[in-house]
Amino acid sequence: MSAKAKTRQHIIEAAQKLFLQHGYSNMSVDDLARELGISKKTIYNHFSSKSELLMAGIEQFALEYQAKADAILNDVDLTLRQKVAAYLRFIGVSFANINQGFWTDIKRSEPDAWRKACEIRRDIPLKHFSQLMDEGVRVGYLRDDSSRHIAMLTYIAAIQQLTDLDFLNQFPESITSALSQELPERADQIVHLLLHGLLTPRFYNEGT
């Protein structure tokens, strides 16, 4: 990697850190220059604006996420159950530091970047869950019908909606307080509901 590329990468990494710590709107290029100990001119030699820097950070996150996720799904030493467990854990670790306030901030201040982030949150998990479900059908764990596609879309939609403050604020706290504050646990709640449902054995036993 060239010196120019290394500097660019260093700027992106520092910006990601500050965006998540202080919020996108609250972080300035001046703050970033102080954090890095370089001039604003050096930053602007690589990025024309804070908006471009945000987009570069989102794209970098996507590349790293996909590479690590692909490594899990293509690991021949893992069983399907182990792959599912490792991938869900990886989702939690990857998104744990991205708080809801950050999503709300860029949705309002940088809608293009927000849409790009939403596409990434949709398309990359869609690819990976499709791969996992195809493998599940192959080994006989899942039915080979449209229900698996519905389950996949339901899971992805639920993950996206349950990290959207605007969506959650529509509901009383008595309902939303049941959600775990940690994304890995929230994902587990959704998976458990999809796999085991809401009904108790009593529902099926009554009247039989």
Secondary structure in CASP SS format (residue, H / E / C, confidence):
PFRMAT SS
TARGET T0000
AUTHOR 0000-0000-0000
METHOD secondary structure of the structure
MODEL  1
M C 1.00
S C 1.00
A H 1.00
K H 1.00
A H 1.00
K H 1.00
T H 1.00
R H 1.00
Q H 1.00
H H 1.00
I H 1.00
I H 1.00
E H 1.00
A H 1.00
A H 1.00
Q H 1.00
K H 1.00
L H 1.00
F H 1.00
L H 1.00
Q H 1.00
H H 1.00
G C 1.00
Y C 1.00
S C 1.00
N C 1.00
M C 1.00
S C 1.00
V H 1.00
D H 1.00
D H 1.00
L H 1.00
A H 1.00
R H 1.00
E H 1.00
L H 1.00
G C 1.00
I C 1.00
S C 1.00
K H 1.00
K H 1.00
T H 1.00
I H 1.00
Y H 1.00
N H 1.00
H H 1.00
F C 1.00
S C 1.00
S C 1.00
K H 1.00
S H 1.00
E H 1.00
L H 1.00
L H 1.00
M H 1.00
A H 1.00
G H 1.00
I H 1.00
E H 1.00
Q H 1.00
F H 1.00
A H 1.00
L H 1.00
E H 1.00
Y H 1.00
Q H 1.00
A H 1.00
K H 1.00
A H 1.00
D H 1.00
A H 1.00
I H 1.00
L H 1.00
N C 1.00
D C 1.00
V C 1.00
D C 1.00
L C 1.00
T C 1.00
L H 1.00
R H 1.00
Q H 1.00
K H 1.00
V H 1.00
A H 1.00
A H 1.00
Y H 1.00
L H 1.00
R H 1.00
F H 1.00
I H 1.00
G H 1.00
V H 1.00
S H 1.00
F H 1.00
A C 1.00
N C 1.00
I C 1.00
N C 1.00
Q H 1.00
G H 1.00
F H 1.00
W H 1.00
T H 1.00
D H 1.00
I H 1.00
K H 1.00
R H 1.00
S H 1.00
E C 1.00
P H 1.00
D H 1.00
A H 1.00
W H 1.00
R H 1.00
K H 1.00
A H 1.00
C H 1.00
E H 1.00
I H 1.00
R H 1.00
R H 1.00
D H 1.00
I H 1.00
P H 1.00
L H 1.00
K H 1.00
H H 1.00
F H 1.00
S H 1.00
Q H 1.00
L H 1.00
M H 1.00
D H 1.00
E H 1.00
G H 1.00
V H 1.00
R H 1.00
V C 1.00
G C 1.00
Y C 1.00
L C 1.00
R C 1.00
D C 1.00
D C 1.00
S H 1.00
S H 1.00
R H 1.00
H H 1.00
I H 1.00
A H 1.00
M H 1.00
L H 1.00
T H 1.00
Y H 1.00
I H 1.00
A H 1.00
A H 1.00
I H 1.00
Q H 1.00
Q H 1.00
L C 1.00
T C 1.00
D C 1.00
L H 1.00
D H 1.00
F H 1.00
L H 1.00
N C 1.00
Q C 1.00
F C 1.00
P C 1.00
E H 1.00
S H 1.00
I H 1.00
T H 1.00
S C 1.00
A C 1.00
L C 1.00
S C 1.00
Q C 1.00
E C 1.00
L H 1.00
P H 1.00
E H 1.00
R H 1.00
A H 1.00
D H 1.00
Q H 1.00
I H 1.00
V H 1.00
H H 1.00
L H 1.00
L H 1.00
L H 1.00
H H 1.00
G C 1.00
L C 1.00
L C 1.00
T C 1.00
P H 1.00
R H 1.00
F H 1.00
Y H 1.00
N H 1.00
E C 1.00
G C 1.00
T C 1.00
END
